[in-house]
Amino acid sequence: MSSVATYSDLAFRSPEAIREVQDMLLRRHLCYLAERSPFYRERFAALGIDPGAVRGAADLSRLPLTTKADLEEHNRAFLCVPDAEVLDLCLSSGTTGAPVAMAQTRSDLERVGYNEELSFRAAGIGPGDRVLIAAAIDRCFMAGLAYFTGLNRLGATAIRGGSSSLPVLAQLVRRFRPTAVVGVPTLMLALAEVLRAEGDDPRRAGVERLVCIGEPVRRPDLSLSALGERLRDGWGGNVFGTYASTEMATTFADCAEGRGGHTHPDLVVVEVVDGAGRPLPPGASGEVVATPLGVTGMPLLRFRTGDIAALHPGPCPCGRNEARLGPILGRKSQMLKVRGTTVYPPAIASALQELETVRGYYIEAYDPFELSDRIRVVVGTDDPDLDPAAVAGRIAARIRVKPEVVLVSPDEVRTRTLQEGKRKPVTFFDYRTKSGRPPETPAARKDTR
C-alpha cells in the first residue's frame, strides 16, 4: 500500500505524468478503503457509491467529504489494521476542539519520514546539517517525531530541543551552533530576543535556514510577511514556510524559491473547495481538502481541514511541476463578518507583526449584532508610547474595519495564550453565541474603539 521511496522524483516529471501516477495511487487508495475501512465501507454502501468507478482526482467531487467530527465520533471505525500492527499513536493539536487520535503502522511512520525528507531536502538541508527541533516531541504530537525521522533519513544531525524552554534552546544554539531551526515563528523570534539579551547576536549563530511551522510567514502573493521579514532579519537566515496537520500526515513546504508549499503528489491529493464542497479553480481561495495517499493505519478520504488557502499550479522555478499551496488565510470556523467585510484573524496578526514593540496578542470575537461580529484585539506591550488608536488604525488599513484595541502587559498575554497541552499559543477566542459566555477579561491599561 505504501508509496514510500518509490516516486521521489515524481514532482520533476511533466504535469501529465504526475496526474497519471497520482490517479493510479488514488485508485489504489480507494480500493484499500473499500476493503479495509469499516467507516468508509459503511459510508459508500449508505450513499450507493462505487469507489471503483473513480478513475482519478478529477472524479473526487463525486465522493463524500470527511470531517473532524467524523473522526471524533467514529474514531475506531477508521482503523484498518489489527491493534497489533499499530506502532504509534499521534494526537492532533486540538486547536479547534478535542484532540483526535491517529494510529500509525510501521509503513505510516516510514511515510511520515519520507515526507519530511522531501520537505527538508527542498529547503536545502542535507547530510552535515545540524537542525534544532524547537517543536514538541512529547505528548503524542506528530510534529517533533516527524522532523526527527525525516532528518534521520537525510543523515542530518537532529538536536531535540523541544518548545517548552527558551533558556534551554538558547543554550543549545550557543553550544551546538545549528545550521537550521524548525519551530513556530513567534517562538523563534522570542529565542532571538533571549540570545540578544544575553549578549549573543543571533545573526552570528550560524543558522542559515528557519523552517516555520504553525503560523504563516508569507502573504497571499507569496512574498514574505512582516513576521517572515523579522525572522530573516533577526537571524540572518532564509525563511521557509510549511503547512501540515496530524490528520493529513503530510507537510507542504517551501522550496528555496519561496513560491508556496509543494504538495508531494505521491503522498496526497489536495483540493480547494467552496462552502458547498465544490472544487474551486486554481488560484481561488477556499477550504483545503486533503486525501492522504499511502496511509495504512487510519487512511482518510477528502478530509476537510477547515483551513482557507489557494492552490497555485506549477511549474515552480525550482523545476518541480506539482501544485503548490499558498499561505493559510485563516480557519473557516474563525471567519468574522464585520459590517459586511470578511475578516480572518491572521490578517489582524499580520498587521500587528509589523509593530516591533508588540509582544504577543490575542483576539476575541463577540456577536452583539445580528449581522456583524465585534472584534476585540488584546495586545501585549511594554512600550508606554504605543497608542491603541494608532494600532487600531494600522489594523483597519489591513482589514478595512477598525476593531477595539486593548493594551496590556506581555505577561498578561502570555498567561492567556500559553495553555498547557497546546503546542502553540492560542490567539483566538470565540465568544459568539455558539461559544457561550466569555470569562472575565484582563484589566486594560488603555483602549480604543
LUMNU-60615 format. One record per residue (C-alpha): residue number from 1; residue in three letters; x, y, z. Coordinates in steps of 0.5 Angstrom, whole numbers. Example, Ala and Ser with C-alpha at 12.3 -4.5 7.8 and 13.67 -1.06 7.14 Angstrom:
<atoms>
ATOM    nr   rest      xx      yy      zz
ATOM     1    Ala      25      -9      16
ATOM     2    Ser      27      -2      14
</atoms>
This chain:
<atoms>
ATOM    nr   rest      xx      yy      zz
ATOM     1    Met       0       0       0
ATOM     2    Ser       5       5       2
ATOM     3    Ser       9       9      -4
ATOM     4    Val      15      11       1
ATOM     5    Ala      21      12      -3
ATOM     6    Thr      18      10     -10
ATOM     7    Tyr      16      16     -13
ATOM     8    Ser      21      21     -10
ATOM     9    Asp      23      25     -17
ATOM    10    Leu      15      25     -19
ATOM    11    Ala      15      32     -18
ATOM    12    Phe      20      34     -23
ATOM    13    Arg      16      30     -29
ATOM    14    Ser      11      33     -33
ATOM    15    Pro       4      35     -31
ATOM    16    Glu       1      29     -35
ATOM    17    Ala       6      24     -32
ATOM    18    Ile       4      27     -25
ATOM    19    Arg      -3      26     -26
ATOM    20    Glu      -2      19     -29
ATOM    21    Val       2      17     -23
ATOM    22    Gln      -3      20     -18
ATOM    23    Asp      -9      18     -21
ATOM    24    Met      -6      11     -20
ATOM    25    Leu      -4      12     -13
ATOM    26    Leu     -11      15     -11
ATOM    27    Arg     -15       8     -14
ATOM    28    Arg     -10       4     -10
ATOM    29    His     -12       8      -4
ATOM    30    Leu     -20       8      -5
ATOM    31    Cys     -19       0      -6
ATOM    32    Tyr     -16       0       0
ATOM    33    Leu     -21       4       4
ATOM    34    Ala     -27      -1       1
ATOM    35    Glu     -23      -7       3
ATOM    36    Arg     -21      -5      10
ATOM    37    Ser     -24       1      13
ATOM    38    Pro     -30       0      17
ATOM    39    Phe     -32       7      17
ATOM    40    Tyr     -32       8       9
ATOM    41    Arg     -35       1       7
ATOM    42    Glu     -41       3      11
ATOM    43    Arg     -41      10       8
ATOM    44    Phe     -40       8       1
ATOM    45    Ala     -46       3       2
ATOM    46    Ala     -50       8       5
ATOM    47    Leu     -49      13      -1
ATOM    48    Gly     -49       8      -6
ATOM    49    Ile     -42      10      -8
ATOM    50    Asp     -38       5     -12
ATOM    51    Pro     -31       7     -11
ATOM    52    Gly     -28       3     -17
ATOM    53    Ala     -32       8     -21
ATOM    54    Val     -27      14     -19
ATOM    55    Arg     -21      14     -24
ATOM    56    Gly     -17      20     -22
ATOM    57    Ala     -17      26     -18
ATOM    58    Ala     -22      29     -23
ATOM    59    Asp     -27      25     -20
ATOM    60    Leu     -26      26     -13
ATOM    61    Ser     -32      31     -12
ATOM    62    Arg     -37      25     -13
ATOM    63    Leu     -34      22      -6
ATOM    64    Pro     -36      25       1
ATOM    65    Leu     -32      29       5
ATOM    66    Thr     -30      27      12
ATOM    67    Thr     -30      32      18
ATOM    68    Lys     -26      32      24
ATOM    69    Ala     -33      31      27
ATOM    70    Asp     -33      24      24
ATOM    71    Leu     -26      23      27
ATOM    72    Glu     -28      25      34
ATOM    73    Glu     -35      21      34
ATOM    74    His     -33      14      30
ATOM    75    Asn     -25      14      31
ATOM    76    Arg     -24       7      32
ATOM    77    Ala     -28       6      25
ATOM    78    Phe     -23       9      21
ATOM    79    Leu     -18       4      24
ATOM    80    Cys     -16      -1      18
ATOM    81    Val     -11      -6      21
ATOM    82    Pro     -11     -10      28
ATOM    83    Asp      -9      -7      34
ATOM    84    Ala      -2     -11      34
ATOM    85    Glu       0      -7      28
ATOM    86    Val      -1       0      31
ATOM    87    Leu       6       2      33
ATOM    88    Asp       5       9      35
ATOM    89    Leu      -1      14      37
ATOM    90    Cys      -1      21      35
ATOM    91    Leu      -6      26      38
ATOM    92    Ser      -8      33      34
ATOM    93    Ser      -6      39      37
ATOM    94    Gly     -13      41      39
ATOM    95    Thr     -13      48      36
ATOM    96    Thr     -21      48      35
ATOM    97    Gly     -23      42      39
ATOM    98    Ala     -21      36      43
ATOM    99    Pro     -15      32      40
ATOM   100    Val     -16      27      35
ATOM   101    Ala     -12      20      36
ATOM   102    Met      -9      18      29
ATOM   103    Ala      -6      11      30
ATOM   104    Gln       0       9      25
ATOM   105    Thr       3       3      23
ATOM   106    Arg      11       2      21
ATOM   107    Ser      10       4      14
ATOM   108    Asp       6      10      16
ATOM   109    Leu      12      12      20
ATOM   110    Glu      16      11      14
ATOM   111    Arg      12      15      10
ATOM   112    Val      12      21      15
ATOM   113    Gly      20      21      15
ATOM   114    Tyr      20      20       7
ATOM   115    Asn      15      26       7
ATOM   116    Glu      20      30      12
ATOM   117    Glu      26      28       8
ATOM   118    Leu      23      31       2
ATOM   119    Ser      21      38       5
ATOM   120    Phe      28      39       9
ATOM   121    Arg      31      37       2
ATOM   122    Ala      27      42      -2
ATOM   123    Ala      30      47       4
ATOM   124    Gly      37      45       2
ATOM   125    Ile      38      41       9
ATOM   126    Gly      42      35       8
ATOM   127    Pro      48      31      11
ATOM   128    Gly      52      35      15
ATOM   129    Asp      47      40      17
ATOM   130    Arg      45      41      25
ATOM   131    Val      38      42      26
ATOM   132    Leu      35      45      32
ATOM   133    Ile      28      42      33
ATOM   134    Ala      24      47      37
ATOM   135    Ala      18      44      37
ATOM   136    Ala      14      39      42
ATOM   137    Ile      17      32      41
ATOM   138    Asp      13      29      47
ATOM   139    Arg       5      29      49
ATOM   140    Cys       4      24      43
ATOM   141    Phe       5      30      38
ATOM   142    Met       7      28      31
ATOM   143    Ala      11      35      29
ATOM   144    Gly      17      33      33
ATOM   145    Leu      17      26      32
ATOM   146    Ala      16      27      24
ATOM   147    Tyr      22      32      24
ATOM   148    Phe      27      28      28
ATOM   149    Thr      25      22      23
ATOM   150    Gly      26      26      17
ATOM   151    Leu      33      29      19
ATOM   152    Asn      35      22      21
ATOM   153    Arg      33      19      14
ATOM   154    Leu      37      25      11
ATOM   155    Gly      43      24      15
ATOM   156    Ala      43      31      18
ATOM   157    Thr      44      32      26
ATOM   158    Ala      38      33      30
ATOM   159    Ile      38      37      36
ATOM   160    Arg      32      35      40
ATOM   161    Gly      31      42      44
ATOM   162    Gly      23      42      44
ATOM   163    Ser      19      48      45
ATOM   164    Ser      18      49      53
ATOM   165    Ser      24      53      55
ATOM   166    Leu      27      59      51
ATOM   167    Pro      34      58      56
ATOM   168    Val      35      51      54
ATOM   169    Leu      34      53      47
ATOM   170    Ala      39      59      47
ATOM   171    Gln      44      54      51
ATOM   172    Leu      43      49      45
ATOM   173    Val      44      55      40
ATOM   174    Arg      51      57      43
ATOM   175    Arg      53      50      45
ATOM   176    Phe      52      46      38
ATOM   177    Arg      51      52      33
ATOM   178    Pro      45      49      29
ATOM   179    Thr      45      51      22
ATOM   180    Ala      38      51      22
ATOM   181    Val      32      51      26
ATOM   182    Val      25      48      26
ATOM   183    Gly      20      52      30
ATOM   184    Val      14      56      31
ATOM   185    Pro      16      63      28
ATOM   186    Thr      14      67      34
ATOM   187    Leu      18      62      39
ATOM   188    Met      24      63      34
ATOM   189    Leu      23      71      35
ATOM   190    Ala      23      70      42
ATOM   191    Leu      29      66      42
ATOM   192    Ala      33      71      38
ATOM   193    Glu      31      76      44
ATOM   194    Val      33      72      49
ATOM   195    Leu      40      71      46
ATOM   196    Arg      41      78      45
ATOM   197    Ala      39      80      52
ATOM   198    Glu      45      75      54
ATOM   199    Gly      50      79      49
ATOM   200    Asp      49      74      43
ATOM   201    Asp      48      76      36
ATOM   202    Pro      43      71      33
ATOM   203    Arg      46      73      26
ATOM   204    Arg      53      70      28
ATOM   205    Ala      50      64      31
ATOM   206    Gly      51      60      24
ATOM   207    Val      43      59      23
ATOM   208    Glu      42      59      15
ATOM   209    Arg      35      57      15
ATOM   210    Leu      29      58      19
ATOM   211    Val      23      52      18
ATOM   212    Cys      17      55      20
ATOM   213    Ile      11      51      23
ATOM   214    Gly       4      53      26
ATOM   215    Glu       4      60      23
ATOM   216    Pro       4      63      16
ATOM   217    Val      10      67      14
ATOM   218    Arg       8      69       7
ATOM   219    Arg       3      74       4
ATOM   220    Pro      -2      72      -1
ATOM   221    Asp       2      74      -6
ATOM   222    Leu       7      69      -3
ATOM   223    Ser      12      75      -1
ATOM   224    Leu      15      74       6
ATOM   225    Ser      10      77      11
ATOM   226    Ala      12      82      17
ATOM   227    Leu      13      76      21
ATOM   228    Gly      18      73      16
ATOM   229    Glu      22      79      15
ATOM   230    Arg      23      80      22
ATOM   231    Leu      25      73      23
ATOM   232    Arg      30      73      16
ATOM   233    Asp      33      80      19
ATOM   234    Gly      34      78      26
ATOM   235    Trp      37      71      25
ATOM   236    Gly      40      73      18
ATOM   237    Gly      38      66      15
ATOM   238    Asn      33      64      10
ATOM   239    Val      26      63      12
ATOM   240    Phe      21      57       9
ATOM   241    Gly      14      57      11
ATOM   242    Thr      10      50      12
ATOM   243    Tyr       3      47      13
ATOM   244    Ala       1      41      16
ATOM   245    Ser      -4      37      20
ATOM   246    Thr      -3      31      24
ATOM   247    Glu     -10      28      20
ATOM   248    Met      -6      29      14
ATOM   249    Ala       1      26      16
ATOM   250    Thr       4      31      10
ATOM   251    Thr       8      37      10
ATOM   252    Phe       7      42       5
ATOM   253    Ala      14      46       5
ATOM   254    Asp      17      52       1
ATOM   255    Cys      23      51      -3
ATOM   256    Ala      29      56      -4
ATOM   257    Glu      24      60      -9
ATOM   258    Gly      19      61      -4
ATOM   259    Arg      13      60      -8
ATOM   260    Gly       9      56      -4
ATOM   261    Gly       8      49       0
ATOM   262    His      10      44      -5
ATOM   263    Thr       4      38      -5
ATOM   264    His       8      32      -6
ATOM   265    Pro       3      29     -11
ATOM   266    Asp       5      22      -9
ATOM   267    Leu       3      23      -2
ATOM   268    Val      -3      27      -2
ATOM   269    Val      -9      30      -7
ATOM   270    Val     -10      37      -5
ATOM   271    Glu     -17      40      -7
ATOM   272    Val     -19      47      -5
ATOM   273    Val     -27      47      -5
ATOM   274    Asp     -32      53      -3
ATOM   275    Gly     -37      53       2
ATOM   276    Ala     -42      47      -1
ATOM   277    Gly     -36      43      -2
ATOM   278    Arg     -35      44     -10
ATOM   279    Pro     -28      45     -13
ATOM   280    Leu     -25      52     -14
ATOM   281    Pro     -21      54     -20
ATOM   282    Pro     -13      54     -19
ATOM   283    Gly     -12      61     -15
ATOM   284    Ala     -18      62     -12
ATOM   285    Ser     -19      61      -4
ATOM   286    Gly     -23      56      -1
ATOM   287    Glu     -22      51       4
ATOM   288    Val     -17      46       4
ATOM   289    Val     -19      39       3
ATOM   290    Ala     -14      33       3
ATOM   291    Thr     -14      26       1
ATOM   292    Pro      -7      23       4
ATOM   293    Leu      -4      17       0
ATOM   294    Gly      -1      11       2
ATOM   295    Val      -3      11       9
ATOM   296    Thr      -5       4      12
ATOM   297    Gly      -7       5      19
ATOM   298    Met     -12      10      19
ATOM   299    Pro     -13      13      12
ATOM   300    Leu     -18      19      10
ATOM   301    Leu     -22      21       4
ATOM   302    Arg     -23      28       3
ATOM   303    Phe     -21      31      10
ATOM   304    Arg     -24      38      11
ATOM   305    Thr     -18      41      14
ATOM   306    Gly     -22      48      16
ATOM   307    Asp     -16      52      13
ATOM   308    Ile     -17      57       8
ATOM   309    Ala     -12      58       2
ATOM   310    Ala     -11      58      -5
ATOM   311    Leu      -7      53     -10
ATOM   312    His      -2      55     -15
ATOM   313    Pro      -1      51     -21
ATOM   314    Gly       6      49     -23
ATOM   315    Pro      11      50     -25
ATOM   316    Cys      16      53     -20
ATOM   317    Pro      22      56     -21
ATOM   318    Cys      26      50     -17
ATOM   319    Gly      24      45     -23
ATOM   320    Arg      18      42     -19
ATOM   321    Asn      11      41     -23
ATOM   322    Glu       6      40     -18
ATOM   323    Ala       1      45     -15
ATOM   324    Arg       3      49      -9
ATOM   325    Leu      -1      51      -3
ATOM   326    Gly      -1      59      -1
ATOM   327    Pro      -1      61       6
ATOM   328    Ile      -6      60      10
ATOM   329    Leu     -11      66      11
ATOM   330    Gly     -15      63      17
ATOM   331    Arg     -19      58      19
ATOM   332    Lys     -26      57      16
ATOM   333    Ser     -29      57      24
ATOM   334    Gln     -26      63      25
ATOM   335    Met     -28      67      20
ATOM   336    Leu     -31      74      22
ATOM   337    Lys     -36      79      19
ATOM   338    Val     -36      86      21
ATOM   339    Arg     -40      91      18
ATOM   340    Gly     -40      87      11
ATOM   341    Thr     -33      85      11
ATOM   342    Thr     -30      78      12
ATOM   343    Val     -24      78      16
ATOM   344    Tyr     -20      72      18
ATOM   345    Pro     -15      73      25
ATOM   346    Pro      -9      72      21
ATOM   347    Ala     -10      79      17
ATOM   348    Ile     -10      82      24
ATOM   349    Ala      -4      78      27
ATOM   350    Ser       0      81      20
ATOM   351    Ala      -1      88      22
ATOM   352    Leu       1      87      29
ATOM   353    Gln       7      84      27
ATOM   354    Glu       9      90      23
ATOM   355    Leu      10      93      30
ATOM   356    Glu      17      92      34
ATOM   357    Thr      14      94      41
ATOM   358    Val       8      89      40
ATOM   359    Arg      10      83      45
ATOM   360    Gly       4      78      43
ATOM   361    Tyr      -3      79      42
ATOM   362    Tyr     -10      75      42
ATOM   363    Ile     -17      76      39
ATOM   364    Glu     -24      76      42
ATOM   365    Ala     -30      75      38
ATOM   366    Tyr     -37      77      40
ATOM   367    Asp     -43      78      36
ATOM   368    Pro     -48      83      40
ATOM   369    Phe     -51      85      33
ATOM   370    Glu     -55      80      28
ATOM   371    Leu     -51      81      22
ATOM   372    Ser     -44      84      25
ATOM   373    Asp     -39      81      30
ATOM   374    Arg     -35      85      34
ATOM   375    Ile     -27      84      35
ATOM   376    Arg     -23      86      41
ATOM   377    Val     -16      86      40
ATOM   378    Val     -11      85      46
ATOM   379    Val      -4      87      45
ATOM   380    Gly       2      86      50
ATOM   381    Thr       7      91      50
ATOM   382    Asp      12      95      55
ATOM   383    Asp      12     101      50
ATOM   384    Pro       9     107      54
ATOM   385    Asp       8     111      48
ATOM   386    Leu       5     106      44
ATOM   387    Asp      -2     109      42
ATOM   388    Pro      -8     104      42
ATOM   389    Ala     -12     109      37
ATOM   390    Ala      -5     108      32
ATOM   391    Val      -5     100      33
ATOM   392    Ala     -13     100      31
ATOM   393    Gly     -11     105      25
ATOM   394    Arg      -6     100      23
ATOM   395    Ile     -10      94      23
ATOM   396    Ala     -16      98      20
ATOM   397    Ala     -11      99      14
ATOM   398    Arg     -10      92      13
ATOM   399    Ile     -18      89      14
ATOM   400    Arg     -22      96      13
ATOM   401    Val     -25      96      19
ATOM   402    Lys     -23      99      26
ATOM   403    Pro     -23      94      32
ATOM   404    Glu     -23      95      39
ATOM   405    Val     -16      95      42
ATOM   406    Val     -13      94      49
ATOM   407    Leu      -6      94      51
ATOM   408    Val      -4      90      57
ATOM   409    Ser       3      87      59
ATOM   410    Pro       6      82      55
ATOM   411    Asp       6      77      62
ATOM   412    Glu      -2      78      61
ATOM   413    Val      -2      76      54
ATOM   414    Arg       3      70      56
ATOM   415    Thr      -2      68      61
ATOM   416    Arg      -8      68      57
ATOM   417    Thr      -5      65      51
ATOM   418    Leu       0      60      53
ATOM   419    Gln      -4      54      55
ATOM   420    Glu      -2      47      58
ATOM   421    Gly      -3      42      53
ATOM   422    Lys      -3      46      47
ATOM   423    Arg       4      46      42
ATOM   424    Lys       3      53      40
ATOM   425    Pro       0      60      43
ATOM   426    Val      -8      60      43
ATOM   427    Thr      -9      67      40
ATOM   428    Phe     -17      67      38
ATOM   429    Phe     -22      66      43
ATOM   430    Asp     -29      66      40
ATOM   431    Tyr     -35      68      45
ATOM   432    Arg     -40      69      39
ATOM   433    Thr     -47      66      41
ATOM   434    Lys     -45      58      40
ATOM   435    Ser     -39      59      44
ATOM   436    Gly     -42      61      51
ATOM   437    Arg     -41      67      56
ATOM   438    Pro     -34      70      56
ATOM   439    Pro     -29      69      62
ATOM   440    Glu     -27      76      66
ATOM   441    Thr     -22      80      61
ATOM   442    Pro     -16      82      64
ATOM   443    Ala     -15      89      66
ATOM   444    Ala     -13      94      61
ATOM   445    Arg      -8     100      61
ATOM   446    Lys     -12     104      56
ATOM   447    Asp     -16     102      50
ATOM   448    Thr     -20     105      44
ATOM   449    Arg     -26     103      40
</atoms>
